[in-house]
Amino acid sequence: MIMKKFNYIISVKRLALWLCSIIMVGYISSCGDTDTNYPLTSGGKAPDPVKDIKVENTSGGAILTFTPPANPDLAYIQATVETPSGKKYEYKASPYNAKIEISGLGSANPQEVHLYTVSRAEKRSEPVIVTIHPLDPPFIGVFKTLELSADFGGVNLKFNNISTAELGITLCTIDQDKHLTEYDTHYTNTKEGDYTWRGLDPVETNFAVFIRDRWDNFSDTLYTTLTPLYEEELDKQKFRDLTLPGDAQIYTTEWNIAKIFLWDGGYGKDFSDPACYGDWKNMSTTGLASNDPLWITIDLGQTAQLSHARLNHYYMYKDKEIRRYEIWGCTNEPPADGSWTNWYKMAEHEQIKPSGLPENSYGPGDAENWLAGDNIKFSKDLPPTRYIRIKCLENWRGDTHMTFAEITFFGSPIKTE
């Protein structure tokens, strides 16, 4: 009896496995024969074309408005452009949005636009052809404003980008055989640009600059010959603490707070840990909260034609971390009474949090911006400088106390007898 029951169970299991095999084969077979790349419907005829087309020419394109056909089978309206160089562009609009914006064209030459209506079965109407007359695309206008000049350690670029278009501006060097080598690309959407490519030797060099937009359209090329000015990082071993009457009070009771820590080379280099402050050493002012500017003074221990500075922060976009500030300079020993006589303003800067998110929340660009530090450029027209004042106008919590971790200066030291 037990043997019969056992054989019965085995037979049932074999039957079940056999049925499953048949089902799986059928399922796999049906999956292999199924084509999911098909129109939503089949059959029918193409919709009528659009009508009442109006054209508004824009930079690098045009805005087309029209009346679509009253057809429940209409899926979308399509516009196509093919330039003389062979570039093809395609744009789409839903039946409920009777407008298509043509953009990304690389010239102001007239262009034919083919407009189609397309059904749910992907059947296209006959094209309606309109000619647009684009205005100059943004990169052409920006190219006309480019100004290049020698700068400390590199080449300075100035430009106007009224439309704030996303552009890449590339600097190339040219060798004796007239071969171009890309040196670096500055990506920007700034309205008024002032940027310096650095790291170049102070020797006469042939340069070329061109602009590329996000559709891979290229401008003409601007050529120039320049000799970058010599610069170096100033020797921080020569920096000295200088405290004058009226200077902000700095903590003296904390082991990790002192003005001399601003030039010890230590600052946070890991943004992934919000509690990581490098070696914890920083400069931090103390006293009652104030809305009046506070400042500190530094003796660089050498006179130099300064080109730029880098300020590295301690806190991450919060608390007493310096946010809006000015840098002032003095050539000769400043007045002992702490007054501002003979001081001159060198720069004003504001630390920006790219994401705009609230405190302790971070988004795209925040880490990169903080790790890079504030890079502050100085005019070549400023006099040689030895003494520095950093004046805080506002910190991240809203008063004028300040904290930061490091300050570095670059320029050309002036040799003295």
BELZIDA-V557544 format. One record per residue. N is the residue number from 1. OMEGA is omega in whole degrees, 0 to 359 (NA if undefined). NEAR is the number of other C-alpha atoms within 12 Angstrom. D_FIRST is the distance of its C-alpha to the first C-alpha in whole Angstrom. Layout:
BEGIN
n=[N & N]
omega=[OMEGA & OMEGA]
near=[NEAR & NEAR]
d_first=[D_FIRST & D_FIRST]
END
This chain:
BEGIN
n=[1 & 2 & 3 & 4 & 5 & 6 & 7 & 8 & 9 & 10 & 11 & 12 & 13 & 14 & 15 & 16 & 17 & 18 & 19 & 20 & 21 & 22 & 23 & 24 & 25 & 26 & 27 & 28 & 29 & 30 & 31 & 32 & 33 & 34 & 35 & 36 & 37 & 38 & 39 & 40 & 41 & 42 & 43 & 44 & 45 & 46 & 47 & 48 & 49 & 50 & 51 & 52 & 53 & 54 & 55 & 56 & 57 & 58 & 59 & 60 & 61 & 62 & 63 & 64 & 65 & 66 & 67 & 68 & 69 & 70 & 71 & 72 & 73 & 74 & 75 & 76 & 77 & 78 & 79 & 80 & 81 & 82 & 83 & 84 & 85 & 86 & 87 & 88 & 89 & 90 & 91 & 92 & 93 & 94 & 95 & 96 & 97 & 98 & 99 & 100 & 101 & 102 & 103 & 104 & 105 & 106 & 107 & 108 & 109 & 110 & 111 & 112 & 113 & 114 & 115 & 116 & 117 & 118 & 119 & 120 & 121 & 122 & 123 & 124 & 125 & 126 & 127 & 128 & 129 & 130 & 131 & 132 & 133 & 134 & 135 & 136 & 137 & 138 & 139 & 140 & 141 & 142 & 143 & 144 & 145 & 146 & 147 & 148 & 149 & 150 & 151 & 152 & 153 & 154 & 155 & 156 & 157 & 158 & 159 & 160 & 161 & 162 & 163 & 164 & 165 & 166 & 167 & 168 & 169 & 170 & 171 & 172 & 173 & 174 & 175 & 176 & 177 & 178 & 179 & 180 & 181 & 182 & 183 & 184 & 185 & 186 & 187 & 188 & 189 & 190 & 191 & 192 & 193 & 194 & 195 & 196 & 197 & 198 & 199 & 200 & 201 & 202 & 203 & 204 & 205 & 206 & 207 & 208 & 209 & 210 & 211 & 212 & 213 & 214 & 215 & 216 & 217 & 218 & 219 & 220 & 221 & 222 & 223 & 224 & 225 & 226 & 227 & 228 & 229 & 230 & 231 & 232 & 233 & 234 & 235 & 236 & 237 & 238 & 239 & 240 & 241 & 242 & 243 & 244 & 245 & 246 & 247 & 248 & 249 & 250 & 251 & 252 & 253 & 254 & 255 & 256 & 257 & 258 & 259 & 260 & 261 & 262 & 263 & 264 & 265 & 266 & 267 & 268 & 269 & 270 & 271 & 272 & 273 & 274 & 275 & 276 & 277 & 278 & 279 & 280 & 281 & 282 & 283 & 284 & 285 & 286 & 287 & 288 & 289 & 290 & 291 & 292 & 293 & 294 & 295 & 296 & 297 & 298 & 299 & 300 & 301 & 302 & 303 & 304 & 305 & 306 & 307 & 308 & 309 & 310 & 311 & 312 & 313 & 314 & 315 & 316 & 317 & 318 & 319 & 320 & 321 & 322 & 323 & 324 & 325 & 326 & 327 & 328 & 329 & 330 & 331 & 332 & 333 & 334 & 335 & 336 & 337 & 338 & 339 & 340 & 341 & 342 & 343 & 344 & 345 & 346 & 347 & 348 & 349 & 350 & 351 & 352 & 353 & 354 & 355 & 356 & 357 & 358 & 359 & 360 & 361 & 362 & 363 & 364 & 365 & 366 & 367 & 368 & 369 & 370 & 371 & 372 & 373 & 374 & 375 & 376 & 377 & 378 & 379 & 380 & 381 & 382 & 383 & 384 & 385 & 386 & 387 & 388 & 389 & 390 & 391 & 392 & 393 & 394 & 395 & 396 & 397 & 398 & 399 & 400 & 401 & 402 & 403 & 404 & 405 & 406 & 407 & 408 & 409 & 410 & 411 & 412 & 413 & 414 & 415 & 416 & 417]
omega=[180 & 181 & 180 & 181 & 180 & 179 & 179 & 180 & 179 & 181 & 179 & 180 & 180 & 179 & 180 & 179 & 180 & 179 & 179 & 180 & 180 & 180 & 181 & 178 & 179 & 180 & 180 & 181 & 181 & 178 & 182 & 183 & 186 & 176 & 181 & 180 & 181 & 177 & 180 & 175 & 177 & 179 & 181 & 180 & 180 & 179 & 173 & 179 & 174 & 178 & 180 & 184 & 176 & 184 & 171 & 183 & 180 & 178 & 179 & 180 & 180 & 173 & 180 & 172 & 188 & 174 & 179 & 178 & 177 & 185 & 181 & 180 & 182 & 181 & 180 & 174 & 184 & 174 & 178 & 178 & 172 & 183 & 178 & 180 & 178 & 177 & 180 & 179 & 178 & 181 & 181 & 174 & 178 & 179 & 184 & 180 & 188 & 182 & 174 & 177 & 176 & 182 & 175 & 178 & 191 & 180 & 177 & 179 & 176 & 181 & 173 & 175 & 177 & 180 & 179 & 163 & 185 & 181 & 177 & 177 & 178 & 175 & 184 & 174 & 169 & 183 & 166 & 186 & 176 & 178 & 177 & 179 & 184 & 169 & 178 & 174 & 186 & 186 & 178 & 177 & 179 & 181 & 181 & 183 & 185 & 174 & 180 & 177 & 177 & 178 & 178 & 177 & 182 & 184 & 179 & 180 & 172 & 181 & 174 & 181 & 190 & 183 & 183 & 178 & 176 & 186 & 170 & 180 & 189 & 174 & 177 & 169 & 182 & 182 & 184 & 179 & 179 & 175 & 179 & 175 & 180 & 179 & 180 & 178 & 177 & 179 & 188 & 165 & 181 & 181 & 178 & 187 & 175 & 189 & 178 & 169 & 184 & 179 & 181 & 181 & 181 & 178 & 180 & 186 & 173 & 183 & 173 & 181 & 174 & 183 & 175 & 176 & 187 & 174 & 180 & 169 & 184 & 175 & 167 & 181 & 177 & 182 & 176 & 176 & 184 & 173 & 179 & 180 & 180 & 172 & 176 & 173 & 181 & 181 & 182 & 178 & 179 & 181 & 180 & 173 & 175 & 180 & 182 & 176 & 181 & 178 & 180 & 177 & 181 & 178 & 175 & 185 & 183 & 184 & 187 & 182 & 176 & 181 & 183 & 178 & 178 & 179 & 178 & 178 & 183 & 174 & 185 & 179 & 180 & 182 & 186 & 179 & 183 & 180 & 183 & 181 & 180 & 179 & 179 & 183 & 183 & 172 & 181 & 180 & 182 & 182 & 180 & 177 & 184 & 173 & 175 & 181 & 173 & 183 & 173 & 183 & 180 & 172 & 181 & 179 & 181 & 177 & 184 & 168 & 188 & 180 & 178 & 179 & 174 & 177 & 178 & 188 & 179 & 175 & 184 & 177 & 180 & 172 & 183 & 182 & 181 & 184 & 175 & 185 & 176 & 172 & 180 & 180 & 177 & 184 & 183 & 182 & 185 & 180 & 182 & 181 & 177 & 180 & 183 & 177 & 178 & 175 & 178 & 181 & 182 & 182 & 172 & 186 & 173 & 174 & 181 & 172 & 189 & 184 & 184 & 182 & 181 & 183 & 179 & 173 & 187 & 181 & 183 & 176 & 184 & 182 & 182 & 181 & 182 & 181 & 180 & 184 & 177 & 177 & 187 & 182 & 178 & 178 & 177 & 183 & 179 & 177 & 174 & 188 & 172 & 185 & 185 & 168 & 175 & 185 & 180 & 177 & 179 & 173 & 186 & 177 & 171 & 175 & 187 & 169 & 184 & 172 & 167 & 193 & 188 & 173 & 182 & 180 & 179 & 178 & 181 & 180 & 178 & 182 & 177 & 179 & NA]
near=[7 & 8 & 9 & 10 & 11 & 12 & 13 & 14 & 14 & 14 & 14 & 14 & 14 & 14 & 14 & 14 & 14 & 14 & 14 & 14 & 14 & 14 & 14 & 14 & 14 & 14 & 14 & 13 & 12 & 12 & 12 & 11 & 10 & 11 & 9 & 9 & 9 & 12 & 17 & 16 & 16 & 14 & 14 & 19 & 20 & 27 & 29 & 26 & 31 & 36 & 23 & 16 & 24 & 20 & 24 & 24 & 27 & 24 & 29 & 33 & 35 & 34 & 29 & 38 & 27 & 29 & 23 & 36 & 26 & 18 & 22 & 17 & 28 & 33 & 31 & 35 & 45 & 39 & 38 & 30 & 34 & 22 & 22 & 14 & 14 & 9 & 17 & 22 & 25 & 23 & 28 & 26 & 28 & 20 & 29 & 20 & 18 & 27 & 30 & 36 & 34 & 40 & 37 & 35 & 44 & 38 & 29 & 25 & 21 & 23 & 31 & 27 & 35 & 32 & 38 & 38 & 41 & 35 & 33 & 26 & 23 & 26 & 28 & 28 & 27 & 19 & 25 & 25 & 22 & 28 & 26 & 31 & 26 & 30 & 27 & 27 & 40 & 40 & 43 & 34 & 27 & 37 & 33 & 23 & 22 & 33 & 25 & 32 & 27 & 33 & 36 & 36 & 29 & 34 & 40 & 33 & 33 & 28 & 30 & 27 & 29 & 21 & 22 & 21 & 31 & 26 & 35 & 29 & 43 & 35 & 37 & 30 & 31 & 22 & 16 & 11 & 9 & 14 & 13 & 21 & 19 & 19 & 22 & 25 & 24 & 29 & 21 & 28 & 24 & 22 & 19 & 20 & 27 & 28 & 34 & 35 & 33 & 29 & 21 & 30 & 22 & 21 & 19 & 20 & 27 & 28 & 38 & 34 & 38 & 37 & 40 & 31 & 32 & 22 & 22 & 17 & 27 & 26 & 28 & 22 & 22 & 24 & 23 & 24 & 21 & 26 & 23 & 28 & 31 & 28 & 29 & 28 & 26 & 30 & 23 & 25 & 19 & 21 & 27 & 24 & 26 & 27 & 26 & 24 & 18 & 20 & 29 & 33 & 27 & 29 & 21 & 17 & 12 & 16 & 16 & 25 & 28 & 30 & 38 & 34 & 34 & 39 & 32 & 28 & 24 & 26 & 35 & 31 & 29 & 21 & 28 & 16 & 15 & 21 & 16 & 18 & 28 & 27 & 22 & 29 & 32 & 40 & 42 & 41 & 35 & 26 & 17 & 14 & 20 & 21 & 16 & 17 & 27 & 36 & 39 & 40 & 39 & 37 & 33 & 39 & 24 & 32 & 30 & 35 & 37 & 45 & 40 & 35 & 35 & 33 & 40 & 41 & 46 & 44 & 41 & 43 & 39 & 30 & 24 & 32 & 35 & 45 & 39 & 31 & 35 & 31 & 37 & 34 & 36 & 34 & 30 & 23 & 27 & 28 & 20 & 16 & 13 & 21 & 18 & 25 & 17 & 20 & 27 & 27 & 27 & 33 & 28 & 26 & 28 & 25 & 35 & 25 & 28 & 18 & 19 & 16 & 16 & 16 & 18 & 20 & 17 & 24 & 18 & 14 & 17 & 26 & 26 & 21 & 25 & 39 & 29 & 23 & 35 & 33 & 28 & 30 & 30 & 35 & 23 & 24 & 15 & 23 & 26 & 29 & 41 & 35 & 41 & 44 & 40 & 42 & 37 & 39 & 30 & 32 & 36 & 32 & 25 & 23 & 29 & 33 & 40 & 45 & 50 & 48 & 42 & 40 & 40 & 35 & 41 & 34 & 35 & 29 & 25 & 21 & 10 & 7 & 3]
d_first=[0 & 4 & 5 & 5 & 6 & 9 & 10 & 11 & 13 & 14 & 16 & 17 & 19 & 20 & 21 & 23 & 25 & 26 & 27 & 29 & 31 & 32 & 33 & 35 & 37 & 38 & 39 & 41 & 43 & 44 & 45 & 47 & 49 & 50 & 54 & 54 & 58 & 59 & 62 & 61 & 62 & 63 & 66 & 69 & 73 & 74 & 76 & 80 & 82 & 83 & 86 & 89 & 89 & 91 & 91 & 92 & 93 & 92 & 92 & 90 & 89 & 89 & 87 & 87 & 86 & 85 & 84 & 81 & 80 & 78 & 75 & 71 & 70 & 72 & 70 & 73 & 76 & 77 & 80 & 81 & 84 & 84 & 87 & 90 & 88 & 85 & 83 & 81 & 80 & 78 & 78 & 76 & 76 & 74 & 75 & 76 & 78 & 81 & 82 & 82 & 83 & 84 & 85 & 85 & 87 & 89 & 93 & 95 & 95 & 94 & 91 & 89 & 86 & 84 & 82 & 79 & 77 & 73 & 71 & 67 & 66 & 68 & 71 & 75 & 78 & 81 & 83 & 86 & 88 & 90 & 92 & 92 & 95 & 93 & 95 & 95 & 92 & 92 & 92 & 95 & 97 & 96 & 97 & 101 & 101 & 100 & 102 & 101 & 103 & 103 & 102 & 101 & 98 & 98 & 99 & 99 & 98 & 99 & 98 & 97 & 94 & 95 & 92 & 90 & 88 & 85 & 87 & 87 & 90 & 90 & 93 & 93 & 95 & 97 & 98 & 101 & 100 & 99 & 95 & 94 & 91 & 89 & 90 & 88 & 87 & 88 & 86 & 87 & 88 & 91 & 94 & 96 & 95 & 97 & 95 & 95 & 93 & 94 & 94 & 96 & 99 & 103 & 104 & 105 & 102 & 101 & 99 & 97 & 95 & 93 & 91 & 87 & 86 & 82 & 82 & 83 & 87 & 90 & 93 & 96 & 97 & 100 & 101 & 103 & 105 & 104 & 105 & 102 & 104 & 103 & 101 & 99 & 97 & 100 & 100 & 98 & 99 & 103 & 102 & 103 & 103 & 105 & 106 & 109 & 110 & 108 & 105 & 101 & 100 & 97 & 95 & 96 & 94 & 91 & 90 & 88 & 91 & 94 & 96 & 96 & 93 & 93 & 94 & 92 & 90 & 87 & 85 & 81 & 79 & 76 & 75 & 72 & 72 & 74 & 75 & 76 & 80 & 81 & 83 & 83 & 87 & 89 & 92 & 92 & 95 & 95 & 97 & 97 & 96 & 98 & 99 & 102 & 101 & 101 & 101 & 101 & 103 & 103 & 105 & 104 & 106 & 107 & 109 & 107 & 107 & 103 & 101 & 98 & 96 & 92 & 91 & 88 & 86 & 85 & 83 & 81 & 82 & 83 & 85 & 88 & 88 & 91 & 90 & 94 & 97 & 100 & 101 & 105 & 107 & 110 & 112 & 114 & 114 & 113 & 115 & 115 & 115 & 112 & 113 & 112 & 115 & 115 & 111 & 110 & 106 & 104 & 101 & 99 & 95 & 92 & 89 & 86 & 83 & 81 & 78 & 80 & 77 & 78 & 78 & 75 & 74 & 74 & 74 & 75 & 78 & 78 & 77 & 79 & 82 & 82 & 81 & 84 & 87 & 90 & 92 & 95 & 98 & 102 & 104 & 106 & 110 & 109 & 111 & 110 & 108 & 108 & 107 & 104 & 103 & 100 & 100 & 97 & 98 & 94 & 91 & 87 & 88 & 91 & 94 & 96 & 94 & 93 & 90 & 89 & 89 & 91 & 94 & 95 & 98 & 98 & 102 & 105 & 106 & 110 & 112 & 115 & 118]
END
